[in-house]
Structures are given as C-alpha cells and as structure tokens.
C-alpha cells in the first residue's frame, strides 16, 4: 500500500535521436571505369592486341591437342611392336593390351584434353572480361 500512496514520478526521457535516411546508389553497385581497356574491346575491334589474345588461345588449344594426339599415337603405335615381340603368347596378350590397357588410357587422355581445353578457355575468359564482371576461378563440375 505504500506504493500506492507515493505518486509515481517518472523522469522525463529524451526522445530518441532522429534517424536520417540517405538514399543513393550502394557502393557495391557503383561502376568504376576499368583501369585498362578490356581485352574484349580489343578483340571486337580487331586490333593487333586482340589478334594476339586470340592467337595465344589458339596456340594453347593446339598445344593441348597435339600433346594428346602425340600420347595417343605413342600408345597405339607401340601396340604392333608389342604384338610382334611376343608372337608366342599373342592371343591373351592382344586382348589384354587392347581391352584392358588401351581404352582406359585413351579415356584418361581424352579427359586430360577436355580439362586442359576448358582451363585454357577459362583463362582466356578471365583475361578478356572486365575484372568487375569476371566470374570466379575455374571449378570443375562435381
């Protein structure tokens, strides 16, 4: 009852400070001019620098293709020599060499070539794209 007899004295509270709302373009979406001319424009304008970029891509793709072809030719080219050296056990050896060795190795060569070609293209895309627009590093699909 003692509480009821004393009047409640509330201290005067200050109103909260007024909030200001700032409108404008967020910093993350502001476009800065590129530090250099994107290579994409060099390629589309067919300048000598653009031609050099494309030539470098073609050279790296050709290098990967010739490497895969060389390993494949080495694999297939040595098979007749292997068969000629072992004429006595040629029946099972031929089937083992052709069925169990050649195809998995060819599959590995093809897989290496496709991975290398995709990496070359991803590197080229990273070179051509504006750094602000460039996707992340190349990730093999899982």
C-alpha positions in Angstrom: 0.0 0.0 0.0 2.9 2.2 0.5 3.5 2.1 -3.2 0.0 3.4 -3.9 0.4 6.4 -1.6 3.5 7.7 -3.3 2.9 9.3 -6.7 4.9 7.7 -9.4 7.4 10.2 -10.5 8.7 9.4 -14.0 11.8 11.0 -15.1 11.4 12.9 -18.3 13.0 10.8 -21.1 14.6 12.3 -24.1 13.1 11.3 -27.4 15.4 9.1 -29.4 17.6 11.0 -31.9 16.1 11.4 -35.3 17.3 9.0 -37.9 18.5 10.3 -41.2 17.9 8.1 -44.3 20.4 8.5 -47.0 19.4 7.4 -50.5 21.7 6.8 -53.3 23.5 4.1 -55.2 25.1 1.5 -52.9 28.8 1.4 -53.0 29.0 -2.1 -54.2 27.0 -1.4 -57.3 28.9 1.7 -58.4 30.8 1.1 -61.6 34.3 2.3 -61.7 35.9 2.8 -65.0 38.3 -0.1 -65.8 41.9 0.5 -65.0 42.7 -0.7 -68.5 40.8 -1.2 -71.7 39.1 -4.6 -71.5 40.6 -7.1 -73.9 37.1 -7.8 -75.2 37.0 -4.4 -77.0 40.5 -5.2 -78.4 39.2 -8.4 -79.9 35.9 -7.0 -81.2 37.8 -4.0 -82.8 40.2 -6.5 -84.4 43.3 -4.7 -83.2 46.7 -6.3 -83.2 46.5 -6.8 -79.4 43.1 -8.6 -79.8 44.6 -10.7 -82.5 47.5 -11.6 -80.2 45.0 -12.7 -77.5 43.1 -14.9 -79.9 46.3 -16.3 -81.3 47.5 -17.1 -77.8 44.3 -19.0 -77.1 44.5 -20.9 -80.4 48.2 -21.8 -79.7 47.4 -23.1 -76.2 44.5 -25.2 -77.5 46.7 -26.5 -80.4 49.4 -27.4 -77.9 47.0 -29.3 -75.8 45.5 -31.1 -78.8 48.9 -32.0 -80.2 50.1 -33.3 -76.8 47.0 -35.5 -76.5 47.5 -36.7 -80.1 51.2 -37.4 -79.5 50.5 -39.6 -76.4 47.7 -41.4 -78.2 49.9 -42.1 -81.3 52.6 -43.3 -79.0 50.2 -45.7 -77.3 48.6 -47.0 -80.5 51.9 -47.0 -82.4 53.7 -49.2 -79.9 50.9 -51.9 -80.0 52.1 -53.6 -83.2 55.7 -53.7 -81.9 54.4 -55.2 -78.7 52.5 -57.8 -80.6 55.4 -58.6 -82.9 57.8 -59.2 -79.9 55.5 -61.7 -78.2 54.1 -63.9 -81.0 54.1 -67.0 -78.8 51.6 -65.6 -76.3 49.8 -63.3 -78.7 46.3 -64.5 -78.0 45.7 -63.4 -74.5 48.3 -60.5 -74.7 46.5 -58.9 -77.6 43.1 -58.9 -75.8 44.6 -57.7 -72.6 46.5 -54.9 -74.3 43.6 -53.8 -76.5 40.7 -54.3 -74.0 42.2 -53.6 -70.6 45.0 -51.2 -71.3 44.3 -49.2 -74.4 40.8 -48.0 -73.7 41.3 -46.7 -70.1 44.4 -44.9 -71.2 42.6 -43.4 -74.2 39.8 -42.3 -71.8 42.4 -40.7 -69.5 44.0 -38.9 -72.4 40.6 -37.6 -73.5 39.7 -36.5 -70.0 43.0 -34.6 -69.7 42.5 -32.9 -73.0 38.9 -31.7 -72.2 40.1 -30.5 -68.8 43.0 -28.6 -70.3 40.9 -27.1 -73.1 38.3 -25.9 -70.5 41.0 -24.4 -68.4 42.5 -22.6 -71.4 39.1 -21.1 -72.2 38.5 -20.1 -68.6 41.9 -18.4 -68.5 41.1 -16.6 -71.8 37.7 -15.6 -70.5 39.3 -14.2 -67.3 41.8 -12.2 -69.5 39.1 -10.9 -71.8 36.4 -10.0 -69.1 36.4 -6.8 -67.2 37.7 -7.6 -63.7 34.5 -6.3 -62.1 32.4 -8.7 -64.3 34.8 -11.7 -64.2 33.4 -14.9 -62.7 35.3 -16.8 -60.0 38.2 -19.2 -60.8 37.5 -22.3 -62.8 35.8 -25.0 -60.8 35.4 -28.5 -62.3 31.8 -29.6 -62.1 31.5 -32.1 -59.3 
